[in-house]
């Protein structure tokens, strides 16, 4: 990893920890992946107002449901 990293500690009930160990869950990897995905989701959500503002300026308006139905029906 080339990025600086920090440690985050999370408390869980003992039964949860034991169940995860029994199932051989890689907690660090799974939590890291979840946090990265959640962060990306938040960042994308913050971009939505700008995306909607730009979309209003577009001259082409399209009903995607009609296109999807057309291609679904032609199969």
CNS distance restraints for C-alpha pairs under 8 A (distance, minus, plus):
assign (resid  12 and name CA) (resid  16 and name CA) 6.41 0.50 0.50
assign (resid  12 and name CA) (resid  17 and name CA) 6.80 0.50 0.50
assign (resid  13 and name CA) (resid  17 and name CA) 6.67 0.50 0.50
assign (resid  14 and name CA) (resid  18 and name CA) 6.18 0.50 0.50
assign (resid  15 and name CA) (resid  19 and name CA) 6.06 0.50 0.50
assign (resid  16 and name CA) (resid  20 and name CA) 6.13 0.50 0.50
assign (resid  17 and name CA) (resid  21 and name CA) 6.17 0.50 0.50
assign (resid  18 and name CA) (resid  22 and name CA) 6.09 0.50 0.50
assign (resid  19 and name CA) (resid  23 and name CA) 6.17 0.50 0.50
assign (resid  20 and name CA) (resid  24 and name CA) 6.01 0.50 0.50
assign (resid  20 and name CA) (resid  25 and name CA) 5.29 0.50 0.50
assign (resid  20 and name CA) (resid  27 and name CA) 7.73 0.50 0.50
assign (resid  21 and name CA) (resid  25 and name CA) 6.17 0.50 0.50
assign (resid  25 and name CA) (resid  30 and name CA) 7.95 0.50 0.50
assign (resid  26 and name CA) (resid  30 and name CA) 6.14 0.50 0.50
assign (resid  27 and name CA) (resid  31 and name CA) 5.87 0.50 0.50
assign (resid  28 and name CA) (resid  32 and name CA) 5.93 0.50 0.50
assign (resid  29 and name CA) (resid  33 and name CA) 6.06 0.50 0.50
assign (resid  30 and name CA) (resid  34 and name CA) 6.12 0.50 0.50
assign (resid  31 and name CA) (resid  35 and name CA) 6.07 0.50 0.50
assign (resid  32 and name CA) (resid  36 and name CA) 6.14 0.50 0.50
assign (resid  33 and name CA) (resid  37 and name CA) 6.12 0.50 0.50
assign (resid  34 and name CA) (resid  38 and name CA) 6.01 0.50 0.50
assign (resid  35 and name CA) (resid  39 and name CA) 6.01 0.50 0.50
assign (resid  36 and name CA) (resid  40 and name CA) 6.20 0.50 0.50
assign (resid  37 and name CA) (resid  41 and name CA) 6.11 0.50 0.50
assign (resid  38 and name CA) (resid  42 and name CA) 6.21 0.50 0.50
assign (resid  39 and name CA) (resid  43 and name CA) 6.20 0.50 0.50
assign (resid  40 and name CA) (resid  44 and name CA) 6.14 0.50 0.50
assign (resid  41 and name CA) (resid  45 and name CA) 6.05 0.50 0.50
assign (resid  42 and name CA) (resid  46 and name CA) 6.24 0.50 0.50
assign (resid  43 and name CA) (resid  47 and name CA) 6.63 0.50 0.50
assign (resid  44 and name CA) (resid  48 and name CA) 6.75 0.50 0.50
assign (resid  47 and name CA) (resid  51 and name CA) 6.30 0.50 0.50
assign (resid  48 and name CA) (resid  52 and name CA) 6.07 0.50 0.50
assign (resid  49 and name CA) (resid  53 and name CA) 6.15 0.50 0.50
assign (resid  50 and name CA) (resid  54 and name CA) 6.20 0.50 0.50
assign (resid  51 and name CA) (resid  55 and name CA) 6.09 0.50 0.50
assign (resid  52 and name CA) (resid  56 and name CA) 6.39 0.50 0.50
assign (resid  53 and name CA) (resid  57 and name CA) 7.16 0.50 0.50
assign (resid  54 and name CA) (resid  58 and name CA) 7.03 0.50 0.50
assign (resid  63 and name CA) (resid  67 and name CA) 7.03 0.50 0.50
assign (resid  64 and name CA) (resid  68 and name CA) 6.15 0.50 0.50
assign (resid  65 and name CA) (resid  69 and name CA) 6.07 0.50 0.50
assign (resid  66 and name CA) (resid  70 and name CA) 6.11 0.50 0.50
assign (resid  67 and name CA) (resid  71 and name CA) 6.29 0.50 0.50
assign (resid  68 and name CA) (resid  72 and name CA) 5.98 0.50 0.50
assign (resid  69 and name CA) (resid  73 and name CA) 5.97 0.50 0.50
assign (resid  70 and name CA) (resid  74 and name CA) 6.33 0.50 0.50
assign (resid  71 and name CA) (resid  75 and name CA) 6.76 0.50 0.50
